[in-house]
Amino acid sequence: QVQLVESGGGLVQPGGSLRLSCAASGSIFSIYATAWYRQAPGKQRELVARITSGGNTNYTDSVKGRFTISRDNAKNTVYLQMNSLKPEDTAVYYCVLFLPGGPSWGQGTQVTVSS
C-alpha cells in the first residue's frame, strides 16, 4: 500500500559520515512509527534506530551518540544521520514503516565502511 525508497548509501572511510534517506509515497511518517534496520552478511538483522509518531527516538547501544534518526514531514522523508562510522557498521540498511497491518520494508541501501 505504501512504497518506501531508500537512498544515500555508499562507500565511506572509517570516521566518516553518511546520511540515509527514506522517502514515502504519501504523508505518513507523522502518523506511524518508522525505524532503520540493518543486516550484515552472516548476521541477524538488527534494529538500529526508531522514531515514533510523537517524535520520540530509540537507538541500539552500538550506535548511540553516533547516529541520529529524524523526519521531515513536509518532504515525506525520514533520515538516518550516521557519524563516526566504523567498519562494523557495514551492512544493508532498511527503512521500515510500522503500519497497523504489519511492517512495510524498503528495498535497502548498502553502506560500506572501509579504508
C-alpha positions, 0 to 999 in steps of 0.5 A, a space after each residue: 500500500 505504501 512504497 518506501 525508497 531508500 537512498 544515500 548509501 555508499 562507500 565511506 572511510 572509517 570516521 566518516 559520515 553518511 546520511 540515509 534517506 527514506 522517502 514515502 509515497 504519501 504523508 505518513 511518517 507523522 502518523 506511524 512509527 518508522 525505524 532503520 534496520 540493518 543486516 550484515 552478511 552472516 548476521 541477524 538483522 538488527 534494529 538500529 534506530 526508531 522514531 515514533 509518531 510523537 517524535 520520540 527516538 530509540 537507538 541500539 547501544 552500538 550506535 548511540 551518540 553516533 547516529 541520529 534518526 529524524 523526519 521531515 514531514 513536509 518532504 515525506 522523508 525520514 533520515 538516518 544521520 550516521 557519524 563516526 562510522 566504523 567498519 562494523 557498521 557495514 551492512 544493508 540498511 532498511 527503512 521500515 514503516 510500522 503500519 497497523 497491518 504489519 511492517 512495510 520494508 524498503 528495498 535497502 541501501 548498502 553502506 560500506 565502511 572501509 579504508 
